[in-house]
Amino acid sequence: MSENLRVRVLRVAGPGYAGTFQAYQVQCESRMSVLDVLTRIQISQDSTLAFRYSCRAGMCGSCSMRVNGKNSWTCRIPAERFLKTGLTLEPLPNFPV
């Protein structure tokens, strides 16, 4: 069973830019990670969305982002956790965009 997940992503043009939030709606299926949600947005809604990831197994940390205000590995967090509250994604602070 899938449910609609509200996602807000902070889009930043590069260093020195404040950025703006862009909203998306994603069908969230069971066992999807936050990284899976980002990938689905990139493939089906916005090919300009750029983000880092590597192993997808929770070992390297390259997929880390600020998830609802907390620095986290996006590949390890179940997206279902945010069905009621919505999901807000931002780059990690003090890292280049």
DRENTORKOL-3810 file (N, C-alpha, C; in nm, 4 decimals):
REM DRENTORKOL-3810
@n.u->0.0838; n.v->-0.1180; n.w->0.0000; ca.u->0.0000; ca.v->0.0000; ca.w->0.0000; c.u->0.0885; c.v->0.1247; c.w->0.0000
@n.u->0.0530; n.v->0.2230; n.w->-0.0769; ca.u->0.1326; ca.v->0.3457; ca.w->-0.0813; c.u->0.0473; c.v->0.4642; c.w->-0.0372
@n.u->0.1154; n.v->0.5623; n.w->0.0202; ca.u->0.0497; ca.v->0.6851; ca.w->0.0653; c.u->0.1260; c.v->0.8041; c.w->0.0099
@n.u->0.0580; n.v->0.9161; n.w->0.0026; ca.u->0.1184; ca.v->1.0378; ca.w->-0.0500; c.u->0.2045; c.v->1.1046; c.w->0.0570
@n.u->0.3297; n.v->1.1343; n.w->0.0240; ca.u->0.4234; ca.v->1.1995; ca.w->0.1154; c.u->0.4540; c.v->1.3394; c.w->0.0633
@n.u->0.4388; n.v->1.4387; n.w->0.1506; ca.u->0.4752; ca.v->1.5767; ca.w->0.1164; c.u->0.6239; c.v->1.5953; c.w->0.1444
@n.u->0.6964; n.v->1.6432; n.w->0.0450; ca.u->0.8417; ca.v->1.6612; ca.w->0.0573; c.u->0.8767; c.v->1.8049; c.w->0.0196
@n.u->0.9605; n.v->1.8675; n.w->0.1024; ca.u->1.0156; ca.v->2.0001; ca.w->0.0714; c.u->1.1665; c.v->1.9859; c.w->0.0667
@n.u->1.2257; n.v->2.0346; n.w->-0.0417; ca.u->1.3707; ca.v->2.0256; ca.w->-0.0600; c.u->1.4257; c.v->2.1668; c.w->-0.0756
@n.u->1.5276; n.v->2.1991; n.w->0.0039; ca.u->1.5933; ca.v->2.3291; ca.w->-0.0102; c.u->1.6837; c.v->2.3234; c.w->-0.1322
@n.u->1.6530; n.v->2.4062; n.w->-0.2315; ca.u->1.7315; ca.v->2.4128; ca.w->-0.3544; c.u->1.8261; c.v->2.5312; c.w->-0.3438
@n.u->1.9552; n.v->2.5056; n.w->-0.3556; ca.u->2.0574; ca.v->2.6096; ca.w->-0.3432; c.u->2.1393; c.v->2.6114; c.w->-0.4712
@n.u->2.1563; n.v->2.7293; n.w->-0.5295; ca.u->2.2278; ca.v->2.7426; ca.w->-0.6564; c.u->2.3788; c.v->2.7299; c.w->-0.6406
@n.u->2.4298; n.v->2.7460; n.w->-0.5204; ca.u->2.5737; ca.v->2.7356; ca.w->-0.4972; c.u->2.6139; c.v->2.8168; c.w->-0.3761
@n.u->2.7432; n.v->2.8227; n.w->-0.3478; ca.u->2.7907; ca.v->2.8982; ca.w->-0.2315; c.u->2.7462; c.v->3.0446; c.w->-0.2376
@n.u->2.7035; n.v->3.0959; n.w->-0.1245; ca.u->2.6614; ca.v->3.2348; ca.w->-0.1184; c.u->2.5144; c.v->3.2578; c.w->-0.1495
@n.u->2.4430; n.v->3.1548; n.w->-0.1919; ca.u->2.3011; ca.v->3.1673; ca.w->-0.2217; c.u->2.2193; c.v->3.1133; c.w->-0.1044
@n.u->2.1124; n.v->3.1834; n.w->-0.0681; ca.u->2.0284; ca.v->3.1407; ca.w->0.0437; c.u->1.9459; c.v->3.0176; c.w->0.0074
@n.u->1.8974; n.v->3.0103; n.w->-0.1127; ca.u->1.8171; ca.v->2.8969; ca.w->-0.1562; c.u->1.6691; c.v->2.9162; c.w->-0.1269
@n.u->1.5879; n.v->2.8327; n.w->-0.1905; ca.u->1.4433; ca.v->2.8341; ca.w->-0.1697; c.u->1.3942; c.v->2.6903; c.w->-0.1615
@n.u->1.2836; n.v->2.6719; n.w->-0.0907; ca.u->1.2259; ca.v->2.5383; ca.w->-0.0800; c.u->1.1370; c.v->2.5103; c.w->-0.1998
@n.u->1.1460; n.v->2.3875; n.w->-0.2490; ca.u->1.0596; ca.v->2.3419; ca.w->-0.3564; c.u->0.9805; c.v->2.2231; c.w->-0.3036
@n.u->0.8509; n.v->2.2219; n.w->-0.3312; ca.u->0.7622; ca.v->2.1172; ca.w->-0.2800; c.u->0.7388; c.v->2.0090; c.w->-0.3850
@n.u->0.7284; n.v->1.8858; n.w->-0.3364; ca.u->0.6998; ca.v->1.7697; ca.w->-0.4203; c.u->0.5994; c.v->1.6814; c.w->-0.3474
@n.u->0.5305; n.v->1.5977; n.w->-0.4228; ca.u->0.4437; ca.v->1.4933; ca.w->-0.3682; c.u->0.4952; c.v->1.3615; c.w->-0.4234
@n.u->0.5139; n.v->1.2637; n.w->-0.3345; ca.u->0.5691; ca.v->1.1343; ca.w->-0.3753; c.u->0.4823; c.v->1.0230; c.w->-0.3190
@n.u->0.4544; n.v->0.9221; n.w->-0.4009; ca.u->0.3868; ca.v->0.8031; ca.w->-0.3505; c.u->0.4884; c.v->0.7233; c.w->-0.2697
@n.u->0.4667; n.v->0.7166; n.w->-0.1403; ca.u->0.5595; ca.v->0.6493; ca.w->-0.0492; c.u->0.5131; c.v->0.5057; c.w->-0.0283
@n.u->0.5942; n.v->0.4124; n.w->-0.0681; ca.u->0.5636; ca.v->0.2710; ca.w->-0.0514; c.u->0.6371; c.v->0.2175; c.w->0.0704
@n.u->0.5892; n.v->0.1059; n.w->0.1230; ca.u->0.6533; ca.v->0.0490; ca.w->0.2416; c.u->0.7986; c.v->0.0150; c.w->0.2106
@n.u->0.8822; n.v->0.0334; n.w->0.3084; ca.u->1.0248; ca.v->0.0032; ca.w->0.3030; c.u->1.1060; c.v->0.1014; c.w->0.2185
@n.u->1.0468; n.v->0.2121; n.w->0.1762; ca.u->1.1236; ca.v->0.3149; ca.w->0.1049; c.u->1.2052; c.v->0.3947; c.w->0.2052
@n.u->1.3272; n.v->0.4257; n.w->0.1675; ca.u->1.4099; ca.v->0.5143; ca.w->0.2497; c.u->1.3921; c.v->0.6579; c.w->0.2003
@n.u->1.4416; n.v->0.7521; n.w->0.2782; ca.u->1.4399; ca.v->0.8917; ca.w->0.2349; c.u->1.5212; c.v->0.9062; c.w->0.1057
@n.u->1.6316; n.v->0.8331; n.w->0.0938; ca.u->1.7108; ca.v->0.8362; ca.w->-0.0294; c.u->1.6294; c.v->0.7844; c.w->-0.1480
@n.u->1.5485; n.v->0.6815; n.w->-0.1270; ca.u->1.4606; ca.v->0.6314; ca.w->-0.2331; c.u->1.3615; c.v->0.7389; c.w->-0.2778
@n.u->1.3111; n.v->0.8161; n.w->-0.1822; ca.u->1.2190; ca.v->0.9254; ca.w->-0.2145; c.u->1.2890; c.v->1.0286; c.w->-0.3030
@n.u->1.4103; n.v->1.0672; n.w->-0.2656; ca.u->1.4869; ca.v->1.1625; ca.w->-0.3469; c.u->1.5102; c.v->1.1089; c.w->-0.4883
@n.u->1.5459; n.v->0.9835; n.w->-0.4975; ca.u->1.5706; ca.v->0.9215; ca.w->-0.6281; c.u->1.4438; c.v->0.9210; c.w->-0.7123
@n.u->1.3309; n.v->0.8910; n.w->-0.6503; ca.u->1.2039; ca.v->0.8898; ca.w->-0.7230; c.u->1.1694; c.v->1.0300; c.w->-0.7744
@n.u->1.1943; n.v->1.1315; n.w->-0.6921; ca.u->1.1705; ca.v->1.2695; ca.w->-0.7368; c.u->1.2591; c.v->1.3010; c.w->-0.8571
@n.u->1.3870; n.v->1.2649; n.w->-0.8482; ca.u->1.4819; ca.v->1.2941; ca.w->-0.9559; c.u->1.4426; c.v->1.2235; c.w->-1.0858
@n.u->1.3990; n.v->1.1010; n.w->-1.0769; ca.u->1.3652; ca.v->1.0229; ca.w->-1.1965; c.u->1.2317; c.v->1.0653; c.w->-1.2574
@n.u->1.1311; n.v->1.0877; n.w->-1.1737; ca.u->0.9966; ca.v->1.1058; ca.w->-1.2280; c.u->0.9434; c.v->1.2491; c.w->-1.2262
@n.u->1.0072; n.v->1.3397; n.w->-1.1478; ca.u->0.9502; ca.v->1.4739; ca.w->-1.1376; c.u->1.0473; c.v->1.5867; c.w->-1.1716
@n.u->1.1741; n.v->1.5722; n.w->-1.1341; ca.u->1.2665; ca.v->1.6852; ca.w->-1.1477; c.u->1.4085; c.v->1.6348; c.w->-1.1712
@n.u->1.4458; n.v->1.6253; n.w->-1.2964; ca.u->1.5791; ca.v->1.5728; ca.w->-1.3299; c.u->1.6916; c.v->1.6679; c.w->-1.2904
@n.u->1.6585; n.v->1.7913; n.w->-1.2522; ca.u->1.7623; ca.v->1.8857; ca.w->-1.2096; c.u->1.7990; c.v->1.8700; c.w->-1.0619
@n.u->1.7254; n.v->1.7887; n.w->-0.9888; ca.u->1.7547; ca.v->1.7674; ca.w->-0.8466; c.u->1.8857; c.v->1.6904; c.w->-0.8335
@n.u->1.9810; n.v->1.7481; n.w->-0.7611; ca.u->2.1129; ca.v->1.6858; ca.w->-0.7454; c.u->2.1403; c.v->1.6604; c.w->-0.5975
@n.u->2.1962; n.v->1.5445; n.w->-0.5684; ca.u->2.2314; ca.v->1.5070; ca.w->-0.4320; c.u->2.3372; c.v->1.3986; c.w->-0.4383
@n.u->2.4087; n.v->1.3813; n.w->-0.3276; ca.u->2.5171; ca.v->1.2829; ca.w->-0.3234; c.u->2.4707; c.v->1.1540; c.w->-0.2570
@n.u->2.5209; n.v->1.0423; n.w->-0.3088; ca.u->2.5059; ca.v->0.9130; ca.w->-0.2424; c.u->2.6056; c.v->0.8173; c.w->-0.3049
@n.u->2.6306; n.v->0.7058; n.w->-0.2363; ca.u->2.7259; ca.v->0.6102; ca.w->-0.2909; c.u->2.6805; c.v->0.4668; c.w->-0.2645
@n.u->2.6950; n.v->0.4191; n.w->-0.1431; ca.u->2.6767; ca.v->0.2762; ca.w->-0.1164; c.u->2.5310; c.v->0.2328; c.w->-0.1004
@n.u->2.4414; n.v->0.3224; n.w->-0.0602; ca.u->2.3000; ca.v->0.2920; ca.w->-0.0339; c.u->2.2823; c.v->0.1869; c.w->0.0750
@n.u->2.3857; n.v->0.1613; n.w->0.1529; ca.u->2.3804; ca.v->0.0557; ca.w->0.2547; c.u->2.4075; c.v->0.1060; c.w->0.3955
@n.u->2.4149; n.v->0.2347; n.w->0.4158; ca.u->2.4367; ca.v->0.2881; ca.w->0.5496; c.u->2.5777; c.v->0.2724; c.w->0.6006
@n.u->2.6752; n.v->0.2753; n.w->0.5113; ca.u->2.8134; ca.v->0.2574; ca.w->0.5535; c.u->2.9017; c.v->0.3786; c.w->0.5245
@n.u->2.8775; n.v->0.4493; n.w->0.4161; ca.u->2.9732; ca.v->0.5527; ca.w->0.3738; c.u->2.9382; c.v->0.6928; c.w->0.4239
@n.u->2.8113; n.v->0.7231; n.w->0.4436; ca.u->2.7702; ca.v->0.8549; ca.w->0.4905; c.u->2.7594; c.v->0.9616; c.w->0.3834
@n.u->2.7858; n.v->0.9274; n.w->0.2578; ca.u->2.7831; ca.v->1.0311; ca.w->0.1536; c.u->2.6420; c.v->1.0833; c.w->0.1258
@n.u->2.5393; n.v->1.0113; n.w->0.1654; ca.u->2.4009; ca.v->1.0544; ca.w->0.1427; c.u->2.3475; c.v->1.1429; c.w->0.2553
@n.u->2.4322; n.v->1.1802; n.w->0.3483; ca.u->2.3869; ca.v->1.2580; ca.w->0.4643; c.u->2.3285; c.v->1.3925; c.w->0.4239
@n.u->2.2189; n.v->1.4267; n.w->0.4899; ca.u->2.1500; ca.v->1.5546; ca.w->0.4708; c.u->2.0872; c.v->1.5927; c.w->0.6034
@n.u->2.0346; n.v->1.7123; n.w->0.6083; ca.u->1.9548; ca.v->1.7543; ca.w->0.7232; c.u->1.8113; c.v->1.7110; c.w->0.6936
@n.u->1.7600; n.v->1.6178; n.w->0.7737; ca.u->1.6271; ca.v->1.5607; ca.w->0.7553; c.u->1.5378; c.v->1.6105; c.w->0.8688
@n.u->1.4416; n.v->1.6934; n.w->0.8349; ca.u->1.3540; ca.v->1.7549; ca.w->0.9358; c.u->1.4343; c.v->1.8127; c.w->1.0516
@n.u->1.5428; n.v->1.8816; n.w->1.0175; ca.u->1.6227; ca.v->1.9523; ca.w->1.1166; c.u->1.7309; c.v->1.8718; c.w->1.1847
@n.u->1.7452; n.v->1.7436; n.w->1.1480; ca.u->1.8447; ca.v->1.6580; ca.w->1.2124; c.u->1.9392; c.v->1.6001; c.w->1.1068
@n.u->2.0694; n.v->1.6092; n.w->1.1297; ca.u->2.1666; ca.v->1.5529; ca.w->1.0356; c.u->2.1569; c.v->1.4006; c.w->1.0381
@n.u->2.1351; n.v->1.3398; n.w->0.9214; ca.u->2.1098; ca.v->1.1956; ca.w->0.9144; c.u->2.1558; c.v->1.1379; c.w->0.7813
@n.u->2.1750; n.v->1.0073; n.w->0.7805; ca.u->2.2005; ca.v->0.9343; ca.w->0.6565; c.u->2.0650; c.v->0.9058; c.w->0.5929
@n.u->2.0425; n.v->0.9535; n.w->0.4721; ca.u->1.9110; ca.v->0.9371; ca.w->0.4097; c.u->1.8813; c.v->0.7926; c.w->0.3706
@n.u->1.9830; n.v->0.7123; n.w->0.3511; ca.u->1.9605; ca.v->0.5732; ca.w->0.3101; c.u->1.9115; c.v->0.4851; c.w->0.4251
@n.u->1.9248; n.v->0.5320; n.w->0.5484; ca.u->1.8888; ca.v->0.4496; ca.w->0.6643; c.u->1.7573; c.v->0.4889; c.w->0.7292
@n.u->1.6963; n.v->0.5961; n.w->0.6842; ca.u->1.5735; ca.v->0.6439; ca.w->0.7486; c.u->1.4518; c.v->0.6014; c.w->0.6667
@n.u->1.3565; n.v->0.5319; n.w->0.7296; ca.u->1.2337; ca.v->0.4960; ca.w->0.6582; c.u->1.1504; c.v->0.6204; c.w->0.6274
@n.u->1.1104; n.v->0.6344; n.w->0.5043; ca.u->1.0307; ca.v->0.7505; ca.w->0.4634; c.u->0.8925; c.v->0.7491; c.w->0.5281
@n.u->0.8404; n.v->0.6328; n.w->0.5601; ca.u->0.7083; ca.v->0.6207; ca.w->0.6231; c.u->0.6990; c.v->0.7020; c.w->0.7516
@n.u->0.8101; n.v->0.7220; n.w->0.8165; ca.u->0.8149; ca.v->0.7963; ca.w->0.9422; c.u->0.7602; c.v->0.9386; c.w->0.9261
@n.u->0.7607; n.v->0.9914; n.w->0.8045; ca.u->0.7244; ca.v->1.1309; ca.w->0.7807; c.u->0.5901; c.v->1.1486; c.w->0.7101
@n.u->0.5107; n.v->1.0430; n.w->0.7018; ca.u->0.3824; ca.v->1.0525; ca.w->0.6318; c.u->0.2896; c.v->1.1558; c.w->0.6951
@n.u->0.2876; n.v->1.1652; n.w->0.8259; ca.u->0.1973; ca.v->1.2595; ca.w->0.8931; c.u->0.2553; c.v->1.4000; c.w->0.9000
@n.u->0.3847; n.v->1.4114; n.w->0.9198; ca.u->0.4467; ca.v->1.5426; ca.w->0.9410; c.u->0.4980; c.v->1.6070; c.w->0.8134
@n.u->0.5239; n.v->1.5274; n.w->0.7113; ca.u->0.5910; ca.v->1.5766; ca.w->0.5918; c.u->0.7416; c.v->1.5666; c.w->0.6101
@n.u->0.8142; n.v->1.5806; n.w->0.5025; ca.u->0.9589; ca.v->1.5610; ca.w->0.5007; c.u->1.0255; c.v->1.6873; c.w->0.4472
@n.u->1.1197; n.v->1.7419; n.w->0.5246; ca.u->1.1957; ca.v->1.8591; ca.w->0.4821; c.u->1.3426; c.v->1.8210; c.w->0.4722
@n.u->1.4025; n.v->1.8435; n.w->0.3564; ca.u->1.5415; ca.v->1.8055; ca.w->0.3310; c.u->1.6246; c.v->1.9284; c.w->0.2973
@n.u->1.7422; n.v->1.9368; n.w->0.3616; ca.u->1.8347; ca.v->2.0479; ca.w->0.3395; c.u->1.9769; c.v->1.9935; c.w->0.3326
@n.u->2.0674; n.v->2.0650; n.w->0.2672; ca.u->2.2082; ca.v->2.0242; ca.w->0.2698; c.u->2.2620; c.v->2.0319; c.w->0.4126
@n.u->2.3657; n.v->1.9549; n.w->0.4391; ca.u->2.4308; ca.v->1.9642; ca.w->0.5692; c.u->2.4912; c.v->2.1030; c.w->0.5863
@n.u->2.4861; n.v->2.1560; n.w->0.7081; ca.u->2.5489; ca.v->2.2867; ca.w->0.7299; c.u->2.7008; c.v->2.2761; c.w->0.7161
@n.u->2.7619; n.v->2.3826; n.w->0.6706; ca.u->2.9080; ca.v->2.3928; ca.w->0.6584; c.u->2.9695; c.v->2.2994; c.w->0.5542
@n.u->2.8887; n.v->2.2477; n.w->0.4627; ca.u->2.9403; ca.v->2.1675; ca.w->0.3521; c.u->2.9094; c.v->2.2404; c.w->0.2218
@n.u->2.9981; n.v->2.2325; n.w->0.1236; ca.u->2.9716; ca.v->2.3016; ca.w->-0.0034; c.u->2.8537; c.v->2.2401; c.w->-0.0776
@n.u->2.7815; n.v->2.3255; n.w->-0.1482; ca.u->2.6668; ca.v->2.2792; ca.w->-0.2277; c.u->2.7058; c.v->2.2823; c.w->-0.3737
END
